[in-house]
């Protein structure tokens, strides 16, 4: 009998311990459409690499869910003169290597960002970072710049002691940025983030383990993340439905309903900030230089219908670049589908009989890209514009896009600065090879007023004034029908119900997995 | 035998040269690898610089010559995406694909032979008709559909089998990651192999059935019956052996095709082998990896066909291998 009791209590103890650990230390099996291409956050500026950076590194400040900024490694900041912003760093923050975070790391990181091919454009306004003392650092810009804090979300301090010196394996410096070959930084990391990379088989799986000395105690309870890339959407969904993984992103539009209806799963969607547009090349087609023709096409395109029917409600119809929440979002601009008005405009422009033109679109870059382009072709035929469409995979598309081989070209854009001016700089300003402005303006729309206002907005540090300028640019683009805006693609995440998924996601699509709590 | 081997090696080299030339000449149509390496903000000038550094701007023959020269030294180039030599990437991925093909072939052989024989011997029985009916469905269903159906039935609805990946693997001989030795690995292997075998299995059942039926009508079988041999001996020894000849010929070619079909199966099951690696390398325009995959698969084709020719001689001594006088 005694033995029996001992045994029973042993079993009980073991179950309790097992149960206890499952509450405190949880493993997250995560499936994304791709895995990080490198462990070096500066090797590529892409959503995937930024998602990785938020797991293994910490930025100075980060976006909160409502679009505001939260202090992370910088506890507070102040502008000390028009071109200098001072950041006070948190004390006692440890890197994964054990080194302590200091102002020198920020100096090192900014210098490295300016060397990175992908980031140097983004940081061109910054001249340098200067260490004031061990935990205070000044970011200095060339001229007054309204987006210093937005850019600070991209500064994920790297451990400069860890990344300095010569690497044995290739005889190069450890901090060198190499895209296509071995480099120390591509295969080793030391950040301050909530997770350390403990195992990585590229394209197969990456294992992250919670960093024991993480500075922020008020975060989630995930002790380990196993990230598997599953590129096929149906397989990704099946993996979640069968319980093989706990969290997937993105969820394909065709399976949203199914995930939503499944017990034990939660689906979180959000209107995104990537605008999808068609650009009408005025240099190739004299017709498109006529604002009336462009307006007619904008009136003839039913973006509400496309969002509902083709995108299955998984998109927000757009009439401008800036999504809601951006400084430049102009609430007065609404989708304007009106076929009668479109026909009238074509008549006024003298193209009552229509004309024919060519168009290209990618078929694996944006959600339903080829289908949307086909719908556009049908809609344009209603105003007698005969469009010959060619779609192709993204690997081939961008060369064709750059060469401007067709009269109408599709492009989607996400603003890296989370700010409206970025759209204008790349998509709507007059193309200029010298400055790189209008680099993705294949419509060749050129309006000096738009250029002037965009540059003025970049130098304006008063947010209220800036917002007025940016909104007026959207108005000009809308009135001119500078391009055809389609919609903002929605974002989606799905996970098991026992976690606070809703709280960690945001419109940038950088889930803060460090804050994830699994019950 | 020696002459045969020499001739085969020479043929193999020629085939692979042609394959590499074709692979190399189409690689430009897959787009610019640099695009996949950089973010959207990078200017055309900077992209041009990267292309120069990677030697992508050199004339076609210069690039091809460079490729051949290092290929002779066993270096097929570097994968931009994996940041490693291509041979290393392919060697790491090959075990997954080969194990998958091996298991699928095993399923095909173990099932098609008894089912084919049975339906040839008893063509009118209900079971035979059922086998034929199901095989029609199997042969007309695309692999990816079979694969997705399997996932939905066995992973999502029943929850019996894992839906993706290879599971737990064991490293053998220091480089071969095998999923055949762990229970978890085998569980992961089951559905992909069934899906992959689903295209070949019906084909083989039908092939064996029709060949066998034909053989059963021949004079020597009739003579065997007349001699009063036991049915088993007539069916399984005398008739079946002669059925095998065409089956082996087709089998050799089909095994190669099976390697090609792994592309679909691996993509659906997120099976980390050469097939999914190839599709991804096409999407990323990772050209060195793409061309090398084509060359390696070409090599496998040549090797398999050579083996088939050898086995042919063993099964039927009257067939003389070309080159043996």
Interface residues (C-beta under 8 A of the other chain):
Chain A: X37 X38 X44 X45 X46 X117 X118 X121 X122 X178 X179 X180 X181 X182 X183 X186 X201 X202 X203 X204 X205 X228 X229 X230 X231 X232 X234 X235 X238 X239 X241 X242 X243 X244 X364 X393 X394 X395 X396 X397 X398 X399 X402 X413 X416 X426 X436 X439 X440
Chain B: X29 X30 X31 X32 X35 X36 X37 X38 X39 X40 X41 X42 X43 X44 X46 X50 X54 X78 X80 X81 X82 X83 X84 X148 X151 X152 X155 X156 X159 X162 X163 X164 X165 X267 X268 X269 X270 X272 X276 X277 X280 X282 X283 X284 X285
